[in-house]
Amino acid sequence: MTLAGWFQIILILALVTGGAVLLGRYMAAVFSGQKTFLAPGENIINRLAGITPREQDWKTYTLAMLAFNAAGFIVLYGLQRLQEFLPLNPQGFSAVPEALSFNTAMSFVTNTNWQSYGGEATMSHFVQMAGFTVHNFLSAATGIALAVAITRAFARSGVNTIGNFWDDLVKSTLYVLLPLSIVVAIAFIALGIPQTLQGSIDATTLEGVKQTIALGPIASQEAIKQLGTNGGGFLNANSAHPFENPSAWSDYLSIFAMLVVSAAMPFMFGRMVGDVRQGRALFITMFLFITMGTAIVYWAEATGNPIIHALGIDPSQGNMEGKEVRFGLAMTALFAVATTGLSCGAVNAMHASLTPLGGLVPLFMIQLGEVLPGGVGSGLYGILVIAVLTVFIAGLMVGRTPDYLGKKIEAKEMKLAMLALLILPLVILGFSAVSAILPLALSSLANAGPHGLSEILYAYSSAAGNNGSAFAGLNANTNWYNTTLGISMFLGRFAYIVPMMAIAGSLAAKTKVPASNGSFPTHGTMFITLLVGVILILGGLQYFPSLALSPIVEHFLMLAGKTF
Amino acid sequence: MLTHLRPAIVILTIMTLLTGIAYPLAITGIGQVLLSQAANGSMTIKDDKIIGSTLIGQAWTSDKYFWGRPSAAGDGYNAAASSGSNLGPTSLKLMDRIKTDSDRLRNSIAAKLLPADSITASGSGLDPHISPEFAMLQIARVAKARNLSEGQIKVVVEANIDKPIAGIFSQPRVNVLLLNMALDGLSSSPNG
């Protein structure tokens, strides 16, 4: 670890915080119905779609969201299956097989962007643009819309409605994601990311060898990939690829872009519920985890791998397997923690080749529920469910009826919150357990020993958490993994959303009780401490046994010099 | 559910046209007009032939040239199949590979310790850079193969080290393709 490394980490997190405060203020204005300069575009879309932005109750809102996502899924599946008949296919790729198309369509609709394929060798430019780029926008916009809906539920008092899904969806895309993407995409080209419709260029090296270099409209997808916390790369190596991330500067911008929208959500929340301190408390909790996680990964990677050092390798560079020279360890550590604290899943180094403790942190960040700060929108509604649980536990400790932002938290909300929270461990541990004994599933492993179990655990955590990064040694392009990971992504997204929206409906209908001497303040140090504790204890209790068998035991085996 | 069908289909269509067609094509247009070198992959041309992209690493095998890092992209530096090794920290395969690669390097490198980047595969398999330490260790071999003094080669290497800006931003590194092109320029000059 170096001072220069820490300086970069702190500077980027500070810039993200500043950007998030401003963006949060802007988004609060947008979703409170203030007119922006792009309003005429919105009116045209509403007229064509036959939308009167009438307020919806939680069931109508959720159904509209589900209908929209179902339509998106079907189209995305169809585009891949019909790839060979569609335009902009310079490399002449044939149709994507059924199981892979199912997995990939589910992956992009749920904002996961898990990729069982290598982009440059599987997908045409048309599918990447009209399929993946579109859902990079729309899955992120869906997340923002849902987060805005639950924010309104806390802000309102004694009403049944929480906004209009179509209105929120269009506003999220038009006013937030698209303008930011245009700016970031152009900056990315200036920093060296290609943007062309050409498929590839053949070069002849100085040694006379032919090198085929894959190209494409990469910058435009890269921008929304980061801003929408999607993480699905145009190219197989994702943000480790020099065409997705050519320099330290593009790396700084990538980290900033992937964090800023999710980090703005709690600030938007604070403004919309009329108490900015509430949003700040959530933000501080999220960034405490990012900072702690980065410190652990940075330390573990700088310490390196004693088995490799014993082979006569200089330990001063740390662990360089799977890493690029141009980023350095500090920016690799921050990227790995940010992408998993978010539900982004872009990677600028191969997580499979991190040291055991360096790999444990990203895995655990995903398992903690993708709330630190989580995906755009999904991070906010995710942490609100945990906040509700926290005030409930705090209420139990002192024997008071808990309330959050003046809304009484009762048995109904708690049941729904538990329903949402339990779906993740069920999916992750359930499918991992089956895969760990199924010969069909085990034949996909690239690494033996505890690292193999880490590969499986990481895959299902990433899918259910809608993250999308991988311990990519695992060959996930098989019918077993494509299908079960697709189901995990579906449950991790929608089986979480529906109970969460039911909570929103129930809270909106409650009248606010004014704060009294007896109410527990949810903006101070005490609440942040409790929230951190609940996140850690919840995650620890659920996943510690499985983690002990994978990265933790591998750490001690590595120190003992054992290989598999 | 049926009442949601029309807005679902119409918005999906409009958004596909807007974010899936108009947005990437507009960005392509802007990139091609204003930033065409970068937008087309930062290709380097010598004698009217494309010899590679300055951003993409290449396989180097000749003693005359500086070598890059090991690569797990295809058979090595396959720029149409980027990939890391994805081998974990306790992988026997990884340790065997490191032994093979370090034995090969030690044929021409006398130093006791090898820098980590010289024997580890990058995340993309296309890392265009090596550390200045790794470049320095290769000077003796390149000088011998080119029949030049080590001092002459060292000057070129030092001119090709990218240092962090203000000592903080970005990493110290050497772009292997640019270094090798500079070397070729050196050998062909009359008093080289």
Interface residues (C-beta under 8 A of the other chain):
Chain A: A4 F7 Q8 I45 L48 A49 G50 I51 L63 A64 A67 F68 A70 A71 G72 V75 G118 E120 A121 M129 A130 G131 T133 V134 F137 L138 W166 L169 V170 T173 L178 S181 I182 A185 I186 I189 A190 L191 G192 I193 P194 Q195 T196 L197 Q198 S200 I201 D202 A203 T204 T205 L206 E207 V209 Q211 T212 I213 A214 L215 P217 A219 S220 Q221 I224 L235 N236 A237 A240 H241 P242 F243 P246 S247 A248 W249 Y252 G304 N305 I307 I308 L311 G312 I313 D314 P315 S316 Q317 G318 N319 M320 E321 G322 K323 E324 V325 R326 F327 G328 V347 N348 A349 M350 A352 S353 L354 T355 P356 G359 A446 N447 A448 G449 P450 H451 S454 F471 A472 G473 E554 L557 M558 K562 T563 F564
Chain B: M1 H4 L5 R6 P7 A8 I9 V10 I11 L12 I14 M15 T16 L18 T19 G20 I21 Y23 P24 A26 I27 T28 I30 G31 Q32 L35 A38 A39 N40 G41 S42 M43 K46 K49 I50 I51 G52 S53 L55 I56 G57 Q58 A59 W60 T61 S62 Y65 R69 A73 Y77 N78 A79 A80 A81 S82 S83 G84 S85 N86 L87 G88 P89 T90 S91 L92 L94 M95 I98 K99 S102 K112 L113 L114 P115 A116 D117 I119 T120 A121 S122 G123 S124 G125 L126 D127 P128 H129 I130 S131 E133 P164 G167 I168 F169 S170 Q171 R173 L177 N180 M181 D184
